[in-house]
């Protein structure tokens, strides 16, 4: 089913509408308008340079957006904690206008009495991207997957782990190889049309959810499986999700995704880790279970000018002796070619 999205991102589209940006950049469903009164009158491509392919207008209200014939409203932001908050008004307005609602919030719209009742009366559908199926405890079945598994890890949230995963899969397609993308968060699910938001699973079952995802991806017999990472291993709030992915998807290799000029974990005073320290920590955590090495550094240099970006890439290469690049800014093909030869199966550690 093709949806025509209007994106709800009040006062947030440019800076923090992570879900909106991902769907616009990589999704197959068109975005026909964005609601954000703080930048109304502009177009998406004017406001966010890396979304240059999207010429959709930014408008101040749903009433204006309806002129572009949307069929669904996408909640475009992912606030800390994932609460509905002030977005409730916009969601209810969209339901009244007959639009389906697609949301990646932790607040389940289908469990909200007011919203669910309004949707039933209007005959529209609610899609909670973070609703999770029953998942088993990790079994170890992931160890038997034939295709090598690559996991993206990062120095913080929202640094580009999903983007790097998708760019690598696209580069593989151009090289006539089939690397399957595994979505583990709400934006990846909105783009790929399947997946599990692993940050919403019960702790004992999170690694099992990760395992279930790679087992499902393996059914298509791809050349490799690329798992979208979450959080950061030293994130004060979200490190448990990162750790569950490290063990549950049984990676054979890692790509470290970093925003190099971010020196502290967003919203916390915790320092981000330098390249070599981050590599040592990730590899040490995996060494006693199923060893895996970092095989490349993918940088998000947005906010740096081109000279500074190239200098940071050169520094990352020199410090780590690993391939490094910004896959969005300078293209993914060269980085893919460098790391693909290093991606192979690793054995589970045994006594």
C-alpha positions in Angstrom: 0.0 0.0 0.0 1.4 3.4 -1.1 0.8 6.2 1.4 1.0 9.9 0.7 2.4 11.3 3.9 2.0 14.6 5.6 4.6 14.8 8.3 3.8 16.3 11.7 6.9 17.9 13.1 5.9 21.1 15.0 8.9 23.3 15.8 11.2 20.4 15.1 11.5 19.6 11.4 15.0 20.9 10.8 16.8 20.0 14.0 15.2 16.9 15.5 12.7 15.2 13.1 14.7 12.1 12.8 11.9 9.9 11.7 10.8 12.4 9.1 14.3 12.8 7.7 14.8 9.0 7.4 11.5 8.4 5.6 12.0 11.2 3.2 15.6 10.1 2.4 15.0 6.4 2.1 11.3 5.5 2.1 9.3 4.5 -0.9 6.1 6.4 0.2 6.1 10.1 -0.9 6.0 12.9 1.6 3.7 15.6 0.1 3.9 18.2 2.9 5.4 18.9 6.3 3.7 20.7 9.2 6.0 23.0 11.1 4.9 26.6 11.6 8.4 27.7 12.6 9.6 27.3 9.0 6.4 27.4 7.0 6.7 28.8 3.5 10.0 27.0 2.8 10.5 23.6 1.0 12.1 20.5 2.5 15.1 20.7 0.1 15.8 24.3 1.2 15.8 23.5 4.9 17.7 20.2 5.0 20.4 19.9 2.3 20.8 16.1 2.5 17.1 15.8 1.6 17.6 17.6 -1.7 15.5 15.1 -3.6 12.3 16.3 -1.7 10.6 19.4 -2.9 7.6 19.1 -0.6 6.3 22.3 1.0 6.5 23.1 4.7 3.1 24.5 5.9 1.8 25.9 9.2 -1.3 23.7 9.6 -3.0 20.5 8.6 -5.7 22.6 6.8 -3.0 23.8 4.4 -1.5 20.3 4.1 -4.8 18.8 3.0 -4.5 20.7 -0.3 -1.7 18.2 -1.3 -4.0 15.2 -0.9 -2.2 13.2 1.8 -3.6 9.8 2.8 -1.7 9.4 6.1 -0.1 11.5 8.8 3.4 10.5 9.9 4.5 11.5 13.3 7.9 12.8 12.3 9.7 13.4 15.6 11.2 11.0 18.1 11.4 12.9 21.4 13.3 11.5 24.4 11.0 9.0 26.1 8.7 8.9 23.0 5.7 10.5 24.7 2.8 11.9 22.7 2.6 15.2 24.6 1.6 18.2 22.5 1.4 16.0 19.3 -2.0 14.8 20.5 -3.8 17.8 19.0 -2.3 17.3 15.6 -3.0 13.6 15.6 -6.6 14.1 16.5 -7.0 16.8 13.8 -5.6 14.3 11.2 -8.0 11.6 12.3 -10.9 14.0 12.0 -9.7 14.8 8.4 -9.8 11.0 7.6 -6.1 10.3 7.6 -4.5 7.1 8.8 -1.8 7.7 11.5 1.7 6.2 11.4 3.6 6.7 14.7 6.9 5.6 16.1 6.4 6.9 19.6 6.6 4.8 22.7 3.1 6.1 23.4 0.8 3.5 21.7 -1.9 5.3 19.9 -4.0 2.1 19.7 -4.0 2.0 23.6 -5.0 5.7 24.0 -8.7 5.7 24.6 -9.4 9.1 23.1 -7.3 8.5 19.9 -8.5 4.9 19.4 -12.1 5.9 19.8 -11.8 8.8 17.4 -10.1 6.5 14.8 -12.8 3.9 15.1 -15.5 6.5 14.6 -13.8 8.0 11.6 -12.8 4.7 10.1 -9.1 5.3 9.9 -6.2 3.1 10.9 -3.5 3.5 13.5 -0.1 2.1 12.9 2.1 1.9 16.0 5.6 1.2 14.6 6.9 0.4 18.1 4.3 -2.2 18.9 6.3 -5.4 19.4 5.3 -9.0 18.9 5.9 -11.7 21.5 9.6 -12.6 21.3 11.5 -15.6 22.7 14.6 -15.6 24.8 17.9 -15.7 22.8 18.5 -19.3 21.8 21.8 -19.2 19.9 20.2 -20.1 16.6 21.7 -16.9 15.1 25.2 -18.5 15.4 24.3 -20.9 12.6 23.3 -18.2 10.0 25.4 -18.7 6.9 25.5 -15.1 5.8 28.0 -12.8 7.6 26.3 -10.3 9.9 27.4 -6.7 10.2 26.2 -4.5 13.0 26.5 -0.7 13.1 27.4 0.8 16.5 27.9 4.4 17.4 29.3 7.1 19.7 25.8 8.3 20.5 22.1 8.2 19.5 21.1 9.9 16.3 24.5 9.9 14.6 23.6 7.9 11.5 23.7 4.2 12.3 20.5 3.5 10.3 21.7 5.7 7.4 25.0 4.0 7.2 23.3 0.6 7.2 21.0 1.6 4.3 23.9 3.3 2.4 25.9 0.1 2.6 23.0 -2.0 1.4 22.6 0.4 -1.5 26.3 0.2 -2.3 26.1 -3.6 -2.3 23.2 -3.5 -4.8 25.3 -1.3 -7.1 28.0 -3.9 -6.8 25.5 -6.6 -7.7 25.5 -8.1 -4.2 22.6 -8.6 -1.9 23.0 -7.2 1.6 19.8 -7.3 3.6 18.9 -4.4 5.9 17.5 -5.3 9.3 15.5 -2.5 10.9 15.6 -2.3 14.7 13.9 1.1 15.3 10.8 2.9 14.4 12.2 4.8 11.4 13.9 1.8 9.9 10.6 -0.1 10.2 8.7 2.8 8.5 11.2 2.6 5.6 11.5 -1.2 5.2 8.0 -2.2 6.2 9.0 -4.8 8.7 11.2 -5.2 11.8 11.0 -4.9 15.6 11.6 -1.8 17.7 14.0 -3.5 20.0 14.0 -0.6 22.5 10.5 -1.5 23.5 11.0 -5.2 24.3 11.2 -6.6 27.8 14.8 -6.7 28.8 15.0 -10.5 29.1 13.7 -10.9 25.6 15.6 -8.1 23.8 18.4 -10.2 22.6 15.8 -12.8 21.5 14.1 -10.1 19.4 17.4 -9.2 17.8 18.0 -12.9 17.0 14.5 -13.2 15.5 15.2 -10.3 13.2 18.5 -11.8 11.8 16.9 -15.2 11.4 14.1 -13.7 9.4 16.6 -11.8 7.2 18.6 -14.9 6.7 15.6 -16.7 5.2 16.1 -14.7 2.0 19.7 -16.2 1.7 21.4 -12.8 1.3 25.1 -12.4 0.7 25.3 -10.4 4.0 23.0 -9.1 6.7 23.3 -5.5 8.0 21.7 -4.7 11.3 20.7 -1.2 12.2 22.3 -0.3 15.6 20.8 1.6 18.5 22.1 3.9 21.2 25.7 3.8 22.3 27.5 1.4 24.6 28.3 4.1 27.1 24.9 5.9 26.9 23.6 6.4 30.4 20.0 5.6 29.4 20.2 3.4 26.3 23.3 1.3 26.6 21.2 -1.9 27.5 19.7 -1.8 24.1 23.1 -1.5 22.4 24.4 -4.5 24.5 21.4 -6.6 23.5 22.1 -6.0 19.9 25.8 -6.9 20.3 24.9 -10.3 21.7 21.5 -11.0 20.1 22.2 -10.4 16.4 25.5 -12.4 16.7 27.6 -10.0 14.5 30.7 -11.1 12.6 31.9 -7.5 12.3 31.0 -4.0 13.3 31.1 -0.6 11.7 31.6 2.3 14.1 29.4 5.3 13.3 30.5 8.6 14.8 29.6 12.2 14.8 33.2 13.3 15.5 32.4 16.8 16.7 29.9 15.6 19.3 32.0 15.4 22.5 29.2 14.5 24.9 26.3 12.1 24.8 23.3 14.2 23.8 21.4 15.4 26.9 24.0 14.0 29.3 27.4 15.1 30.5 28.9 11.7 29.6 31.8 12.1 27.2 31.6 10.3 23.9 34.4 7.8 23.4 37.5 8.4 21.2 37.8 6.0 18.2 40.3 3.6 19.6 38.7 3.4 23.0 35.3 2.7 21.5 36.8 0.0 19.3 38.5 -1.6 22.3 35.4 -1.6 24.4 33.1 -3.1 21.7 35.6 -5.8 20.8 36.2 -6.6 24.4 32.5 -7.0 25.2 32.2 -9.5 22.3 35.4 -11.4 22.8 34.1 -13.8 25.4 31.0 -14.8 23.4 31.4 -14.4 19.7 34.4 -12.3 18.7 33.9 -9.5 16.2 36.1 -6.7 15.1 35.4 -3.1 14.0 36.2 -3.1 10.3 35.5 0.5 9.4 34.6 4.0 10.7 31.6 5.8 9.2 31.6 9.5 10.0 28.7 11.9 10.1 30.5 15.2 9.3 27.3 17.3 9.0 28.1 20.7 10.4 31.7 20.6 9.3 32.9 22.4 6.2 34.4 20.1 3.5 38.0 20.7 4.5 37.3 20.0 8.2 35.3 16.9 7.1 38.2 15.5 5.0 40.7 16.2 7.8 38.5 14.3 10.3 38.2 11.4 7.9 42.0 11.4 7.5 42.5 11.5 11.3 40.1 8.6 11.8 42.0 6.5 9.3 45.4 7.4 10.8 44.4 6.7 14.4 42.6 3.4 13.7 44.3 2.1 10.5 40.8 1.3 9.3 38.7 2.5 6.3 36.9 5.7 7.2 34.6 8.0 5.3 31.3 10.0 5.3 29.0 7.8 3.3 26.4 10.4 2.8 28.6 13.3 2.0 31.2 11.6 -0.2 29.4 8.4 -1.3 29.3 4.9 0.0 30.8 2.9 -2.8 34.5 3.3 -1.9 33.9 2.5 1.8 31.8 -0.5 0.8 34.6 -1.8 -1.4 37.2 -1.4 1.4 35.2 -3.2 4.1 33.4 -5.9 2.1 36.5 -8.0 1.9 36.9 -7.9 5.7 33.4 -9.2 6.3 33.4 -12.9 6.9 32.0 -15.4 9.4 33.4 -15.6 12.9 33.1 -18.6 15.2 31.5 -18.6 18.6 34.0 -18.8 21.4 34.2 -22.2 23.0 36.1 -23.6 25.9 
